């Protein structure tokens, strides 16, 4: 005979199947970390276990609200830890993995582009939360205010300020043909694999910017942004020298990028931005802690 506890468990399992991806999507866009997003999802559904489900009128809204609050707490704690981070801090990359079912993937669209996530890192936790919840997930300001513990008007102002900072973030955005971008990626990967400095410089814009996130764990990795095709190309080739590496063009955070492997283990992910003059921005993530979710299962 089915008990009320059995019915509750079944409902939670259904909600997990239906809403787990949404909860993780929200958390990843707020935190820029795949591992932390999954932790937030687990904690959110753990809290649901202690609730009377019949009293929750809108379970999806409840889950998003709880997950957002948990992520916001983590964002605030990051403000201290990020200041001690060695070199630039970049979000954990998300690579399209066809082996995973849709429910187990972070949704890849324009809202997870590395360029946007980097800008979001410069916002205050409250600004980032207001922007992500309202502008990305279309939540009303009443619910945003509930998450932030502030007024509706204050949450509206936070989102507006964040939107302005995103819009005025600096570097121009260019509409680049996807086919052309993939060709540039392939030339970039080939030049890196062959140690071809001239070939690599040829695909980079003259004023290309390069950020390399190693967390201080990769010897020789720069701790400041590099500018210029030759300095960026030389750093890339120096970082990839000394090992037999496989440079594969893949979908990284919803855009063409490069996944670098050594003996089937991911050792770096390179996110690229393009302009009419070539590759405009190179962002390399080599911190092994940020690549654990990409290793062979």
Secondary structure, 3 states (H helix, E strand, C coil): CCCHHHHHHHHHHHHHHHHHHHHHHHHHHHHCCHHHHHHHHHHHHHHHCCCCHHHCCCHHHHHHHHHHHHHHHHHHHHHHHHHHCCCCCCCCCCECCCCCCHHHCCCCCHHHCHHHHHHHCCCCHHHHHHHHHHHHCCCCHHHHHHHHCCCHHHHHHHHHHHHHHHHCCCCCCCCCCHHHHHHHHHHHHHHHHHCCHHHHHHHEEEEEEEEEECCCCCCCCCCCCEECHHHHHHHHHHHHCCCCCEEEEEEECCEEEEEEEECCEEEEEEEEEEECCEEEEEEEECCHHHCHHHCCC
